[in-house]
Amino acid sequence: MDYVIMAALAAVAIVLFLGLGNMLRGGSANRSQKLMRWRVILQFFAIIVVMLVLWLRGHGPG
């Protein structure tokens, strides 16, 4: 389950750095906006994944 959390967080970080890199290079503002929108969406799913994993750990066998 830890790998699922790490994958979700890595996806957020990758999109964040792609967006920041695009802005710093003076790239398309439209592309930066799209990347930042994707970051927000991925953050939402990452939070859901983290909460789901925590919930499953609390309701596991034992």
For each residue, the residues with C-beta under 8 A, 3 or more apart:
1: 4 5 53 56 57
2: 5 6 53
3: 6 7
4: 1 7 8 49 53
5: 1 2 8 9 46 49 50 53
6: 2 3 9 10
7: 3 4 10 11
8: 4 5 11 12 42 45 46 49 50
9: 5 6 12 13 46
10: 6 7 13 14
11: 7 8 14 15 42 46
12: 8 9 15 16 39 42 43 46
13: 9 10 16 17
14: 10 11 17 18
15: 11 12 18 19 35 38 39 42
16: 12 13 19 20 39
17: 13 14 20 21
18: 14 15 21 22 35
19: 15 16 22 23 32 35 36 39
20: 16 17 23 24
21: 17 18 24 25 27
22: 18 19 25 27 28 31 32 35
23: 19 20 26 27 32
24: 20 21
25: 21 22
26: 23
27: 21 22 23 31 32
28: 22 31 32
29: 32 33
30: 33 34
31: 22 27 28 34 35
32: 19 22 23 27 28 29 35 36
33: 29 30 36 37
34: 30 31 37 38
35: 15 18 19 22 31 32 38 39
36: 19 32 33 39 40
37: 33 34 40 41
38: 15 34 35 41 42
39: 12 15 16 19 35 36 42 43
40: 36 37 43 44
41: 37 38 44 45
42: 8 11 12 15 38 39 45 46
43: 12 39 40 46 47
44: 40 41 47 48
45: 8 41 42 48 49
46: 5 8 9 11 12 42 43 49 50
47: 43 44 50 51
48: 44 45 51 52
49: 4 5 8 45 46 52 53
50: 5 8 46 47 53 54
51: 47 48 54 55
52: 48 49 55 56
53: 1 2 4 5 49 50 56 57
54: 50 51 57 58
55: 51 52 58 59
56: 1 52 53 59 60
57: 1 53 54 60
58: 54 55
59: 55 56
60: 56 57
61:
62:
